[in-house]
Amino acid sequence: MKRRDFLKNTALASTSLMVPQFLAGFQRKKIFGSRSGKILVVIQLSGGNDGLNTVVPFHNDIYYRSRPSLAVKREEVLKVGENMGFNPAMQSLQELYDEGLLSIINSVGYPNPDRSHFRSMDIWQTASESNEYLSTGWLGRYLDSNCAGCSSPYHALEVDDSLSLAMKGATHGGFAMSDPARLKRQTENRFLKASARKQHSSEENVAYLYKTMIDTQSSAACLYEQSQLYSSTMEYPKTPFGKDLQQIAELITADTDTKIYYASLTGFDTHANQKNQQERLLRQYAQGVNVFAKDLKKNGLLKDVLVMTFSEFGRRVQQNASNGTDHGTANNVFLMGGNLKKPGFYNAAPNLSTLDAGDLVYEVDFRRIYASILEDWLEAESPAILGKPFEKLPIV
Amino acid sequence: MATFFWGRVCKRIKNKRLLLFKPLFCATVQSCKIQIYSMTHQRKIQHLYLRAGFGLSPEEWLEKKDIPLQEAVNQLFEKAKFVPRIESEEAAADLSMQAIRNLSREEKAKLRKQERKKVALQNANWLERMANPNESPLLEKMSLFWHGHFACTSKGSRLALAQLNSLRRHALGNFRELALAIAKDASMIRFLNNQQNRKRQPNENFARELMELFTIGRGNYSEKDVKEAARAFTGWSSNFRGEFVFRSFQHDYGNKTFLGKSGDFNGEDIIDLLLEKKETARFVTRKIYRYFVNEKIDEDRVVELADLFYNSNYDIGKLMRAIFESDWFYEDENVGSKIKSPVEFLAGIERNLKVQFEREESIVLIQKALGQLLFNPPNVAGWPGGKSWIDNSTLMLRLNLVNHLFQIAEFDFRVKPEFEAKEPNQGRKKLNASLDFQELIATFSNENEEDVFEELTSFFIQAPVQLDKQLFDEFTRQDTKENYIKTLTMRLMSLPEYQLC
């Protein structure tokens, strides 16, 4: 029997029965360091990243004709094959590609695409149909169906002050924490700590409020402790995004009882003067993920981690009159980790000749990627979570 | 003096729900005084005002806590009779669509920013009306409900205001008139793409949401019905001034078959046909019940109320009166059982403490952080409400907000940036709000300390609660009555129970 399983069973037999659920997480960490198995990190690029200038189809003349001043020059593309290459700002990501740590899936989208930020982001976060409005997210529903026995309220952790819809379930939800010190300050209210210890009504909503409050208080303490256990020696980019990735890496390395992490990078809505802004952000992204990978690899943890990066839509093939691009449809999705089944390009470059009113036509439904991650990485049943079965891809 | 209270066990056999069992004891005299929860008349009055409005200011509470329920209900409806139009603070210096198209990108961005500020101002004004004892709480509450029901984001402040005025005009009137007004509202038309709904190129979006979310609900119509209804609404458009325009040449005058009936229907006919079905009355009544009474639906009551609604020809005022005048509305299970929406929470503290924000941006910030931004529902389905308001982040914010305001501390919270933002926002912002305890202190000044504790608790807390005065003694100042009231207020408003109404 594996050490981890033995320790888990021991806990069930002794400690957990006597310790209230909300304290169990903290206790477990102290007594035995069980890791959360395979870990998923979701990185959201908000604003609609221009996929065609990220993964450049430099072999395709249509690309150059459609973007006379905006296309990435052939000689500047970081070529990783005959057809596609990276934006020059993504050197750090190319490194990961060369080490076999990166999978790229092209032309990911969904039927009847919506080009509104809010709608499309909701669709990606809730895994809904294009004309459906769901109030729970795919990761929230993962928690709903898999978290009956979860020992920590921060089984899914969003590195932000507020919780995204993706992380909200019907009965369970993720935990929002932009940084442990801030969270600790928010819960430092001694009066509330004292109230938490007193009896309160068992009425459903009262109980729910108290449970949430108590969970938050104990999580704040736990997470703060966890964040002090390990300090990375790597040099992360000194940006909020870099800081968030560092946070995640440190928590993973400290063996925190968290299985899913969620982070985001904003600013990709490049309607005008796209080049500099997008490059700045792509560089941040690439450098951040590069250091993140190195950090985890150093501690032998990368094979247990999968990073999925997406954006709510790509952008139009044709550049606009302001040296930028407008909202589009399908885009690429990156998977990064030490355990990929198919590193490199999963499929061909996007089809630029058959467009839908100037926009890319999707080839891979994003929910298939979710299904693959849910089933093959997180070992969960995806149809219940996604509403119906989706054919997996052999990616993880 | 030792006080004993009786426990109560109730079983609702009909709905197989066990009500709260409340054993209530108080052991000794001075060391432990536990607040108990029984259904007093005052609690019922509070319940009415919290559900039909946004609670009571301290002065109002003094004035109304002992009046008969019927009189309180009558007062609420009387005050709601007068529906003043909300005017925009600025003259309508409107640019035509043409002029807007010709603006440069930077000018457009500037215009958008100006519009956002205007909407923020309208937001603040609405919140102020919700908190102001001189305004009609029932009118504002009904408007808020309908705003969430006919959920829509407007592309500009003037259109947002026009829609709000439509909602207000019919909020307690006739549902048919309300639905028709919304179907002709420029914001809604644009939001649900009816502007693009034309004879040879129908766009089904509005027709679909009208049926699915606004009137009859899923399962009561077919896809064919949606298509036919869309045809009936072709040509229902608006001009650049935000006025409804019927574009005859875009309208499909042909015969349609809708819900089993045939005719050359137009949009108005579709609404009539939808309302002819009892399912519509039931769908809308159910939603109202969920919002105003309890998330746990009592199906029998809903049917009863729906019949009343239907038979009164969709008289909203009659329906609301029926709810507020019934005995079951004031039963234990319905009192203190609703999680306040962010706006109800904000309006409540504004009313209780005369909170005034220096800048409307602060209100927008708090609403965003709590998950409900007026004039900006997440999508056409509105705000789901209930427990979905609460996660670790929003809860801590709610519990700490009064502290923040009291200390005028920094609001250390990064709201998620707009999708169009170029930078993540930085975080610490000053809320710049003022509080006024005078009315509160004046209202509760002639009691001894124990009575103050009991009265203030009854004033602020509706949820069933057992409070330990000892706990509060540790965390309040007792040097003067003023300080005691201030600090006790802060503590009570930071309890989880304060989040319930």
Interface residues (C-beta under 8 A of the other chain):
Chain A: S46 G47 G48 H117 F118 R119 M121 D122 N131 Y133 S135 P153 D160 D161 S162 L163 S164 L165 K168 G173 G174 F175 A176 M177 S178 R182 R185 Q186 T187 N189 R190 F191 L192 A194 S195 K198 Q199 H200 S201 S202 E203 E204 N205 V206 Y208 L209 Y210 T212 M213 D215 T216 S219 P240 S264 T266 G267 D269 H271 A272 Q277 E312 S322
Chain B: L20 Y37 R105 R208 G336 S337 K338 I339 A369 G371 P378 N379 V380 A381 P384 K387 S388 I390 D391 N392 S393 T394 L395 M396 L397 L399 N400 N403 D412 F413 R414 V415 K416 P417 F419 E420 A421 K422 E423 P424 G427 A463 P464 V465 Q466 D468 L471 E474 F475 R491 S494 L495 P496 E497 Q499 L500
